[in-house]
Structures are given as structure tokens and as C-alpha cells.
Amino acid sequence: MLQQHSRTRRRTGWAPHLALGIGASAALALLVACQSQAAPADFFEGAPPPPPSAESRLSASVDYDYSSVLQLVERVVPRKFGARDSVHMVGLDPRKHYSFEAERGPFTAFADGGVLHLRATLAYGAKAYYKPFLGPTLNAGCGRHGEQPRLVVELATPLTVTSDWHLKSRARVVLVEPASSELRDQCNVSLVHYDVTPRVIAAAKAAISKKLPDIDRKVASIDLRDRFAGWWGTLARPIRLSDGVWLLIGPERVGMGRVSGSGHVITVPVNVGAHPRIVTTAQAPAVEATTLPDLDRAAPSDDGFHVLVEGVVDYGTASRAVSLALGHRTLAVGGRTITVESVTVSVAPRGRMALTVAFTGDAHGTLRFVGTPALDRERREITVPDLDYDLNTDNQLINAYAWLRSDALRSTFREKARVPVDPTIERGKALLLKGLNRQIGSAVSLAATVDSVALRALYATRAGLIVRAEARGQAALSVRPGAPHPAGSTVAGGAGARAVAAGAQLR
């Protein structure tokens, strides 16, 4: 609209480059008038706040060293059973008696599935007494000289965690039996024709069984809240993605699945319910401290996470994309031709987009089109399906050269006015992956994949075309023993393209 020329008929022909008579000052005044018609409030300064997002799920496995449980059992279960001077009658025969004394070795432990097993070996000695009708009492025994017979004792308890973060145990005696089938682990006293081994087994089992409630009570006193609160606090702190861009995991709740174990480690599977988002701010965003919530009993879910990602396609980039599709393209219009020289994309009032097309040919000047940008989700492009002539600014040119107002010309611009969004969204995706794949301090590591990025919304603002998309994927936490970050610290790292979600901008 700055200058408008055409070939007008000189009788039966066309005169080249006859100006329409709009001087520079008049054109400038017209341009200012056109621009002043749109009040500043008609332009969007930014995208509206995103709607509340659904809860994301981050799976985690928390390893727990059960050495504290082992130490408790060591203290609760007696080291010695029976006594040499504690004599028991064999059955109902008053002339036959026996005594035994056993000593337990240290427990060893291993986890199998969700059950903790504790084993110990008892070495014992026994003595049998026989009182004949006449004569002195006779005695004989085993284990007094040389190798002592042995018993294997095994306890087992499933371990779980209560809603208030305490361990829970249901200990039971799995077995008490000879350590082997060899004669050295039997105590059959020939003097009284009596095998003392079952008696020692029964006495040891009874003595240990009496201690099982004490084991459960002691285990229940183990409070894991402090251990879990450390990584919970770490997870809640801002993660720096790049200058001025921060990822907030936003943990809110935690649920637990079935505890499992292997070797010397009990693993507590949990899922963290969170609302992760990305924000832009020069300083680390303030995060309200949250205490570790009570533990839910729900099993872990594989729903994964979803984070809102925003990218800004600036108007310079959009102009280059449309110019590439239309630049220097010759178009036939009603028996005449024009050649597109350049296309400039800009913002228009009320969330619309404008295309200013400079052309030469049988007429030359500029045409302005406006329309509401939309997302072509299948082709992952920005389009303007309702693009139409802006009569507020171009009516002078259209009135002079009505043939320019062509449905075919408008359709061509509608078809070619496309801007790809994937380059912008991919930068946001890459930055998000950097934030979700890292070590956080010494205790927590994050690992994630982005499975899909779905386009959700588009806004034409002064800064550019804001594309809002939802990234979905799977994220897992691995929690190991380690010192949490000092209070108030932030998690730094990850430079790269400026990108973001839920209100932040990606360029």
C-alpha cells in the first residue's frame, strides 16, 4: 500500500508504471491512519494462562538398606537357649531325662521378592541321664567334645511401609532343622535310646517364637520419613534448564506399590504425582516448601508425565517461511500476471495475523491480507484458512484494479501461507529432555523419554506466534542414599536453546 502502480489503458493499450497519485506524505498519513484504527488493547501481549493440567506420574524406586532391621533382630533374639542344669524328662519315663544348651551365631539376611529372610546357625550340646532301678545314675551326651551338632534357624518377614512412613513387619519362623543330614548334626544318645535333636529343635523354635512380637514392634519403630523427605525436598526444588528457564517438577503426592528385594537391598516402588511445568524468570523461582505427604496405598501407574511446552515463532521466521513458498512466484490473475517479490508476516488486531505481499507485474504495489492463524495438526504447520483481503488498508488498490481481488489469488495465498512449527517445538522438546535426564545431587537421578508432542493451541501476539503443545512421555526417579541439597539451593545445569512450557517462551 506504500506505492501502487499499474498499467492503464492509453486508448486501447496499457501505459507502464502510471502512479495512482498517492504521494509519499499521503501514503504515510494513510498508513498511520490504518495503524491507529487498532487500539493497543486490541493486540494480545501474550498467551492466556494454560488450563489446569492433569496429574503427571513419575515412577521411582527407592532402595533401602535393611541393616537396621538386621541389627534389631540380633538384639531381640536370644544368643543362648537352654542350660546344662535345666533337666527335662523324656516323655513319661521318670528314669530318663535330658538337658541341652545351644548358642546362636550371627544372623545373615537376604531379600527375596518382598520378603526379608534372616538365617542363623545354632551349635548345641546335649546330655542324657538314665536312673536304673539299682545303682547310680548314668549319663551320656553329644557335643561336649569335638564338633557340636548344628541347627539352622530361618526367620522371614514381609516388609512394607505404612502410610506414616514406618516399616511394618510380620515375622514368622520358617524353619528350625539340622544343618545337614550328616551324623555330626544329629544327637542320638544311645544310653537312653533317645534322639535329643527334635527336643532341641522344639525348644529353640518355642523360644524364638516368643520373640516375634518384639521383632515386629521394634521394626515398626523405624521411621523412614526423614530418609524419604530428603529426596522429596530435592525433587521440589527448581531445576535450571538454561539462562532464565527453570523446570519445576511440582511433586504433590506419593503412592507405593509392592515392595521387592534382592540381595542386601529392599526396593520400595513408588509413583510421584506431580504437575511439572517450565517457567521463565531471571532468578530461581520461589517454591513453597512442602512436607512429605502421607503415603498412598495405590499401586504405581504407568500413565507417565505430560508437560505443556510453548514455542514462539517470531514474525521474521514466519515471513521467511511464507516468502520461501511464494517469493518470485508468478501468478496469473484474470489474464494478467503479477510476481510476488516478498511477503511480510505481522500481528493483526484481535489475535489475527497479517500478510503484506509486495508484487510487480501488470500491477505493482502491496496487498494486505488478514486472517486467524490455526494449527494444521496433521502437517504440523501454522495455517490461515480464513485469510482474506484487508479492505481497511487495501481498498484503494482493489478499487483501482478490481481484477486483483481474485478468489484464485486468495486461495493461493491461503494455501501457501504455512509456517512449520516442528523446529520450534523440537528445541523445546530437547530442552525438556535435558531437564528430565540428569543427576540431582547425590541422591536422586532422573531419566525420561518423550514419546509424543501434540499441538494444542496457537496465539498471535505482539512477540510472535505462540504455539502451545503437550509433551508426553515416561519419567523415572532413582533414589539412592546420599546427602540432599542444602536447604534453599537450586539444581543447576543444562544450557541450550531457550525453550519452555506453561507461560515460558521458546525461540
C-alpha positions as CSV (number, residue, x, y, z in Angstrom):
1,M,0.0,0.0,0.0
2,L,3.0,2.3,0.1
3,Q,3.0,2.8,-3.6
4,Q,0.6,1.5,-6.1
5,H,1.2,1.4,-9.9
6,S,-0.4,-0.2,-12.8
7,R,-0.5,-0.1,-16.5
8,T,-3.6,1.9,-17.5
9,R,-5.1,1.9,-20.9
10,R,-3.8,4.5,-23.4
11,R,-6.8,4.3,-25.6
12,T,-6.5,0.5,-26.5
13,G,-3.1,-0.2,-24.8
14,W,-1.5,-0.1,-21.3
15,A,0.8,2.7,-20.1
16,P,3.6,1.4,-18.0
17,H,4.0,2.5,-14.3
18,L,1.4,5.1,-14.1
19,A,1.2,6.1,-10.4
20,L,-2.1,6.3,-8.7
21,G,-1.3,9.8,-7.4
22,I,-0.8,8.9,-3.8
23,G,2.3,10.9,-2.7
24,A,4.7,9.9,0.0
25,S,3.1,12.1,2.6
26,A,-0.4,11.0,1.7
27,A,0.7,7.3,1.8
28,L,2.3,7.8,5.2
29,A,-0.8,9.5,6.5
30,L,-2.9,6.6,5.2
31,L,-0.6,4.1,6.8
32,V,-0.7,5.9,10.2
33,A,-4.4,6.1,9.9
34,C,-4.7,2.4,9.2
35,Q,-2.5,1.6,12.2
36,S,-4.2,4.0,14.5
37,Q,-7.5,2.2,13.9
38,A,-6.4,-0.7,16.1
39,A,-6.1,0.3,19.7
40,P,-3.1,-1.2,21.6
41,A,-5.6,-3.2,23.7
42,D,-6.7,-5.0,20.5
43,F,-3.3,-6.8,20.3
44,F,-2.5,-9.7,22.5
45,E,0.6,-9.3,24.6
46,G,0.9,-12.9,25.5
47,A,-1.0,-16.2,25.6
48,P,-3.6,-16.7,28.2
49,P,-2.8,-18.8,31.2
50,P,-2.9,-22.5,30.4
51,P,-5.7,-24.6,31.8
52,P,-5.0,-26.8,34.8
53,S,-3.1,-29.8,33.7
54,A,-3.9,-33.4,34.6
55,E,-1.6,-35.1,37.1
56,S,1.6,-36.5,35.8
57,R,3.1,-39.7,37.2
58,L,6.8,-40.2,37.7
59,S,7.8,-43.7,38.8
60,A,10.5,-44.2,41.3
61,S,12.4,-47.0,43.0
62,V,13.7,-46.2,46.4
63,D,16.4,-48.6,47.7
64,Y,16.5,-49.2,51.4
65,D,19.4,-50.8,53.3
66,Y,17.8,-53.2,55.8
67,S,20.9,-53.4,58.1
68,S,18.9,-51.6,60.8
69,V,16.3,-54.4,60.7
70,L,19.1,-57.0,61.0
71,Q,20.6,-55.2,64.0
72,L,17.2,-55.1,65.7
73,V,16.7,-58.8,65.2
74,E,20.2,-59.5,66.6
75,R,19.3,-57.7,69.8
76,V,15.8,-59.2,70.2
77,V,16.5,-62.9,69.5
78,P,18.5,-64.6,72.4
79,R,22.0,-65.8,71.7
80,K,21.7,-68.8,74.1
81,F,18.9,-71.4,74.5
82,G,18.6,-74.0,77.3
83,A,21.1,-74.7,80.1
84,R,23.1,-77.7,81.3
85,D,21.4,-77.6,84.6
86,S,17.9,-77.4,83.2
87,V,16.8,-81.1,83.1
88,H,13.7,-82.3,81.2
89,M,12.0,-85.7,81.5
90,V,11.9,-87.8,78.3
91,G,8.3,-88.4,77.6
92,L,6.6,-90.0,80.7
93,D,9.5,-92.1,81.8
94,P,10.7,-90.7,85.2
95,R,14.0,-92.6,84.8
96,K,15.0,-90.8,81.6
97,H,16.0,-87.1,81.4
98,Y,18.0,-84.8,79.2
99,S,19.4,-81.2,79.1
100,F,20.8,-79.1,76.3
101,E,22.5,-75.8,75.8
102,A,22.6,-74.0,72.4
103,E,24.3,-70.9,71.2
104,R,23.2,-68.9,68.2
105,G,25.6,-67.4,65.7
106,P,25.0,-64.1,64.0
107,F,22.1,-63.6,61.6
108,T,22.7,-63.2,57.9
109,A,20.0,-61.7,55.7
110,F,18.8,-61.7,52.2
111,A,15.8,-60.3,50.4
112,D,13.7,-62.4,48.0
113,G,10.8,-60.6,46.4
114,G,9.1,-58.6,49.1
115,V,10.2,-60.9,51.9
116,L,13.3,-60.4,54.1
117,H,14.9,-63.7,55.3
118,L,17.2,-64.0,58.3
119,R,19.3,-67.1,58.9
120,A,21.5,-68.2,61.8
121,T,23.2,-71.4,62.9
122,L,22.8,-72.8,66.4
123,A,25.5,-75.1,67.8
124,Y,24.4,-77.1,70.8
125,G,25.4,-79.8,73.2
126,A,23.1,-82.3,75.0
127,K,23.3,-84.7,77.8
128,A,21.0,-87.6,78.7
129,Y,20.5,-89.2,82.1
130,Y,19.3,-92.7,83.0
131,K,18.4,-93.8,86.5
132,P,18.3,-97.6,86.8
133,F,16.4,-99.4,89.5
134,L,19.7,-100.2,91.2
135,G,22.9,-98.3,91.0
136,P,24.0,-94.8,90.3
137,T,22.6,-92.5,87.5
138,L,24.2,-93.0,84.2
139,N,24.8,-90.2,81.7
140,A,26.0,-89.7,78.1
141,G,25.8,-86.9,75.6
142,C,26.8,-85.2,72.4
143,G,28.7,-82.1,71.5
144,R,30.8,-82.0,74.6
145,H,33.9,-82.9,72.9
146,G,34.8,-82.2,69.3
147,E,32.3,-80.8,66.8
148,Q,28.9,-79.8,68.1
149,P,25.7,-80.6,66.2
150,R,24.2,-77.7,64.4
151,L,20.7,-76.4,63.7
152,V,19.7,-73.8,61.0
153,V,17.2,-71.2,62.1
154,E,15.4,-69.1,59.5
155,L,13.0,-66.2,60.1
156,A,11.1,-64.4,57.4
157,T,9.0,-61.3,57.3
158,P,7.4,-59.4,54.5
159,L,8.4,-55.7,54.7
160,T,6.2,-52.9,53.8
161,V,5.8,-49.2,54.6
162,T,2.8,-47.7,56.4
163,S,1.1,-44.5,55.4
164,D,3.0,-42.6,58.0
165,W,6.4,-43.9,56.6
166,H,7.2,-46.6,59.2
167,L,8.4,-50.1,58.4
168,K,5.9,-52.8,59.0
169,S,6.9,-56.5,59.8
170,R,5.0,-59.8,60.3
171,A,7.9,-62.0,61.3
172,R,7.5,-65.8,61.5
173,V,9.7,-68.8,62.0
174,V,10.2,-70.5,58.6
175,L,12.3,-73.5,59.8
176,V,14.5,-74.9,62.6
177,E,16.2,-78.0,61.4
178,P,19.6,-79.8,61.4
179,A,22.2,-78.0,59.3
180,S,22.8,-81.2,57.3
181,S,21.9,-84.9,57.2
182,E,25.3,-85.9,58.4
183,L,25.7,-87.7,61.7
184,R,27.6,-84.8,63.2
185,D,24.4,-82.7,63.1
186,Q,22.4,-85.4,65.0
187,C,22.3,-86.0,68.7
188,N,21.0,-89.6,69.3
189,V,22.0,-90.7,72.8
190,S,22.3,-94.5,72.8
191,L,22.3,-94.7,76.6
192,V,18.6,-93.9,76.7
193,H,17.9,-94.7,73.1
194,Y,16.7,-91.2,72.6
195,D,17.2,-88.7,69.8
196,V,17.6,-85.3,71.5
197,T,17.6,-83.4,68.2
198,P,13.8,-82.9,67.9
199,R,13.7,-81.7,71.5
200,V,16.3,-79.1,70.9
201,I,14.5,-78.0,67.7
202,A,11.2,-77.6,69.5
203,A,12.8,-75.7,72.4
204,A,14.6,-73.3,70.1
205,K,11.6,-72.7,67.9
206,A,9.4,-72.0,71.0
207,A,12.0,-69.6,72.4
208,I,12.3,-67.7,69.1
209,S,8.5,-67.6,68.5
210,K,8.1,-65.8,71.8
211,K,10.2,-63.0,70.5
212,L,8.4,-62.5,67.2
213,P,6.0,-59.8,68.6
214,D,9.1,-58.0,69.9
215,I,10.6,-58.1,66.5
216,D,7.5,-56.7,64.8
217,R,7.3,-54.0,67.5
218,K,10.9,-52.9,67.1
219,V,10.7,-52.9,63.3
220,A,7.6,-50.7,63.5
221,S,9.6,-48.1,65.4
222,I,11.8,-47.5,62.3
223,D,10.7,-44.2,60.9
224,L,11.7,-43.7,57.2
225,R,10.2,-40.2,56.8
226,D,13.5,-38.4,57.1
227,R,15.1,-40.6,54.5
228,F,12.2,-40.0,52.0
229,A,11.8,-36.3,52.9
230,G,15.4,-35.7,51.8
231,W,14.7,-36.7,48.1
232,W,11.2,-35.3,48.2
233,G,12.6,-31.8,49.1
234,T,15.3,-32.2,46.4
235,L,12.7,-33.1,43.8
236,A,10.7,-30.0,44.7
237,R,13.5,-27.5,44.0
238,P,13.8,-25.7,40.7
239,I,15.9,-27.3,38.0
240,R,17.8,-24.8,35.9
241,L,17.5,-25.6,32.2
242,S,19.2,-22.6,30.7
243,D,19.6,-18.9,31.5
244,G,16.2,-17.7,32.9
245,V,14.5,-21.1,32.2
246,W,13.5,-23.4,35.0
247,L,11.8,-26.7,35.3
248,L,9.6,-27.3,38.3
249,I,8.6,-30.9,38.9
250,G,5.9,-29.9,41.4
251,P,5.6,-33.1,43.4
252,E,2.3,-33.3,45.4
253,R,1.7,-36.9,46.4
254,V,3.4,-40.3,46.5
255,G,2.0,-43.8,46.3
256,M,3.6,-47.1,46.9
257,G,3.5,-50.5,45.1
258,R,4.6,-53.9,46.2
259,V,8.0,-53.9,48.0
260,S,10.6,-56.2,46.5
261,G,14.2,-57.0,47.3
262,S,17.3,-58.8,46.1
263,G,20.5,-59.5,47.9
264,H,21.1,-56.9,50.5
265,V,18.6,-54.2,49.3
266,I,14.9,-53.7,49.7
267,T,13.3,-51.7,46.9
268,V,10.2,-49.6,47.6
269,P,8.5,-48.8,44.3
270,V,6.6,-45.5,44.4
271,N,5.0,-43.2,42.0
272,V,5.1,-39.4,42.4
273,G,2.0,-37.4,41.5
274,A,3.2,-34.1,40.2
275,H,2.3,-31.1,38.0
276,P,5.5,-30.3,36.2
277,R,5.9,-27.0,34.4
278,I,8.5,-24.8,32.9
279,V,8.8,-21.1,33.9
280,T,10.9,-18.2,32.7
281,T,12.4,-15.9,35.3
282,A,15.8,-14.3,35.7
283,Q,16.2,-15.7,39.3
284,A,15.4,-19.1,40.6
285,P,11.6,-19.1,41.1
286,A,10.4,-19.2,44.7
287,V,8.9,-22.6,45.6
288,E,6.8,-23.1,48.6
289,A,8.2,-25.7,50.8
290,T,6.0,-28.8,51.1
291,T,6.4,-31.6,53.7
292,L,6.4,-35.2,52.6
293,P,2.8,-36.3,52.4
294,D,1.4,-39.5,53.8
295,L,1.9,-42.5,51.6
296,D,-0.9,-43.6,49.4
297,R,-1.6,-47.3,49.0
298,A,-2.3,-47.0,45.3
299,A,-0.1,-49.1,43.1
300,P,2.3,-47.3,40.7
301,S,0.9,-46.2,37.4
302,D,2.5,-46.1,34.0
303,D,0.4,-43.0,32.9
304,G,3.7,-41.1,32.6
305,F,4.1,-37.3,32.5
306,H,2.7,-34.5,30.4
307,V,4.2,-31.1,30.3
308,L,2.9,-28.1,28.5
309,V,5.5,-26.7,26.1
310,E,5.3,-23.3,24.4
311,G,7.3,-22.1,21.5
312,V,7.4,-18.7,19.9
313,V,7.7,-18.4,16.1
314,D,8.8,-14.8,15.6
315,Y,7.4,-12.9,12.7
316,G,10.7,-12.8,10.9
317,T,10.9,-16.5,10.8
318,A,7.3,-16.7,9.7
319,S,8.0,-14.1,6.9
320,R,10.9,-16.1,5.6
321,A,8.9,-19.4,5.6
322,V,6.0,-17.8,3.6
323,S,8.4,-15.9,1.3
324,L,10.2,-19.1,0.5
325,A,6.9,-20.6,-0.7
326,L,5.7,-17.5,-2.6
327,G,8.8,-15.4,-3.3
328,H,9.3,-14.6,-7.0
329,R,6.4,-16.7,-8.0
330,T,4.5,-15.5,-11.0
331,L,0.7,-15.8,-10.6
332,A,-1.9,-15.5,-13.4
333,V,-4.9,-13.4,-12.4
334,G,-7.7,-12.8,-14.8
335,G,-5.5,-12.8,-17.9
336,R,-2.9,-10.7,-16.2
337,T,0.2,-11.7,-14.2
338,I,1.9,-10.5,-11.1
339,T,5.2,-11.6,-9.5
340,V,5.4,-11.9,-5.7
341,E,8.6,-10.1,-4.5
342,S,8.3,-10.6,-0.8
343,V,5.8,-11.5,2.0
344,T,5.9,-9.9,5.4
345,V,4.0,-11.6,8.3
346,S,2.9,-9.4,11.2
347,V,0.4,-9.3,14.0
348,A,-3.1,-8.0,13.5
349,P,-5.7,-6.9,16.0
350,R,-7.8,-9.4,17.9
351,G,-5.5,-12.4,17.6
352,R,-5.2,-12.3,13.9
353,M,-2.2,-12.5,11.5
354,A,-1.4,-10.2,8.6
355,L,0.4,-10.9,5.3
356,T,1.7,-7.9,3.4
357,V,2.5,-9.1,-0.1
358,A,4.8,-6.9,-2.3
359,F,4.4,-7.7,-6.0
360,T,5.2,-6.4,-9.5
361,G,3.9,-7.1,-13.0
362,D,0.8,-5.9,-14.7
363,A,0.3,-4.0,-11.4
364,H,2.8,-3.5,-8.6
365,G,2.5,-2.4,-5.0
366,T,1.4,-4.2,-1.9
367,L,-1.7,-6.2,-0.9
368,R,-2.5,-6.9,2.8
369,F,-4.4,-10.0,3.8
370,V,-5.6,-10.8,7.4
371,G,-6.9,-13.9,9.0
372,T,-6.9,-16.0,12.1
373,P,-4.0,-18.4,12.3
374,A,-4.8,-22.1,13.1
375,L,-2.9,-25.3,13.6
376,D,-2.8,-28.0,11.0
377,R,-2.1,-30.8,13.4
378,E,-1.6,-33.4,10.7
379,R,1.0,-31.4,8.8
380,R,2.2,-29.7,12.0
381,E,2.0,-26.3,10.4
382,I,0.5,-22.9,11.1
383,T,-2.1,-22.0,8.5
384,V,-4.6,-19.2,7.9
385,P,-7.6,-20.9,6.5
386,D,-9.8,-17.7,6.5
387,L,-7.1,-15.5,5.1
388,D,-8.8,-12.7,3.2
389,Y,-8.2,-9.2,1.7
390,D,-7.9,-6.5,4.3
391,L,-10.2,-3.9,2.8
392,N,-9.4,-1.4,5.6
393,T,-6.0,-0.9,4.1
394,D,-6.1,-2.1,0.5
395,N,-9.5,-0.7,-0.7
396,Q,-7.8,1.9,-2.8
397,L,-5.8,-0.6,-4.7
398,I,-8.7,-3.0,-5.1
399,N,-11.0,-0.2,-6.3
400,A,-8.5,0.8,-8.9
401,Y,-7.7,-2.8,-10.0
402,A,-10.6,-4.9,-9.3
403,W,-9.0,-7.9,-11.1
404,L,-6.6,-8.2,-8.1
405,R,-9.5,-9.2,-5.9
406,S,-9.5,-12.8,-7.2
407,D,-10.7,-15.9,-5.5
408,A,-7.9,-17.8,-7.2
409,L,-5.3,-15.3,-5.9
410,R,-6.7,-15.5,-2.4
411,S,-6.8,-19.3,-2.5
412,T,-3.1,-19.4,-3.5
413,F,-2.1,-17.2,-0.5
414,R,-4.2,-19.3,1.8
415,E,-2.6,-22.5,0.6
416,K,1.0,-21.1,0.7
417,A,0.7,-19.2,3.9
418,R,2.1,-22.0,6.0
419,V,4.7,-22.0,8.7
420,P,6.2,-25.2,10.1
421,V,6.2,-25.5,13.9
422,D,8.4,-28.6,14.5
423,P,11.7,-26.7,14.5
424,T,10.5,-24.6,17.4
425,I,8.8,-27.5,19.2
426,E,11.8,-29.7,18.8
427,R,14.0,-27.2,20.6
428,G,11.6,-27.2,23.5
429,K,11.5,-31.0,23.5
430,A,15.3,-31.2,23.6
431,L,15.4,-28.7,26.5
432,L,12.8,-30.6,28.4
433,L,14.7,-33.9,27.9
434,K,17.8,-32.2,29.3
435,G,15.9,-31.2,32.4
436,L,14.4,-34.7,32.9
437,N,17.7,-36.7,32.3
438,R,20.2,-35.7,34.9
439,Q,21.6,-36.4,38.3
440,I,20.1,-34.2,41.0
441,G,22.6,-34.0,43.9
442,S,23.9,-37.3,45.3
443,A,20.6,-39.0,46.0
444,V,18.3,-38.6,43.0
445,S,18.7,-39.2,39.3
446,L,16.0,-38.5,36.6
447,A,15.6,-40.5,33.4
448,A,12.9,-39.7,30.9
449,T,11.7,-40.2,27.3
450,V,9.3,-38.0,25.3
451,D,7.0,-40.3,23.4
452,S,4.9,-37.6,21.6
453,V,4.4,-33.9,21.3
454,A,0.8,-33.0,20.5
455,L,-0.1,-29.5,19.3
456,R,-2.8,-27.9,21.5
457,A,-3.2,-24.2,20.8
458,L,-1.9,-21.2,18.9
459,Y,-1.9,-17.5,19.8
460,A,-0.9,-14.4,17.6
461,T,0.7,-12.0,20.0
462,R,3.0,-8.9,19.6
463,A,6.1,-11.1,20.3
464,G,5.2,-13.7,17.7
465,L,3.1,-16.8,17.1
466,I,2.9,-18.7,20.3
467,V,2.5,-22.5,19.8
468,R,1.4,-24.4,22.8
469,A,2.0,-28.2,22.8
470,E,1.8,-31.0,25.2
471,A,4.8,-33.3,25.6
472,R,4.0,-36.8,26.9
473,G,6.4,-39.4,28.0
474,Q,7.7,-41.6,30.7
475,A,9.9,-40.4,33.6
476,A,11.5,-42.4,36.4
477,L,13.4,-41.4,39.5
478,S,16.2,-43.5,41.0
479,V,16.8,-42.7,44.7
480,R,19.9,-43.8,46.4
481,P,21.3,-43.0,49.8
482,G,23.0,-39.6,49.7
483,A,23.0,-36.2,51.2
484,P,20.2,-33.9,49.9
485,H,20.9,-30.4,48.7
486,P,21.2,-27.8,51.3
487,A,18.0,-26.0,52.1
488,G,17.2,-23.3,49.6
489,S,19.7,-24.5,47.0
490,T,18.7,-25.0,43.4
491,V,19.6,-27.7,40.9
492,A,21.7,-26.1,38.1
493,G,22.9,-27.3,34.8
494,G,21.8,-27.6,31.2
495,A,22.4,-24.8,28.7
496,G,20.9,-24.7,25.3
497,A,18.2,-23.2,23.3
498,R,15.7,-21.0,25.1
499,A,12.6,-23.0,25.5
500,V,9.7,-23.6,27.7
501,A,6.3,-24.6,29.0
502,A,3.2,-23.1,30.7
503,G,3.9,-19.5,30.0
504,A,7.6,-19.5,29.1
505,Q,8.8,-18.9,25.6
506,L,10.9,-20.8,23.2
507,R,12.8,-19.2,20.3
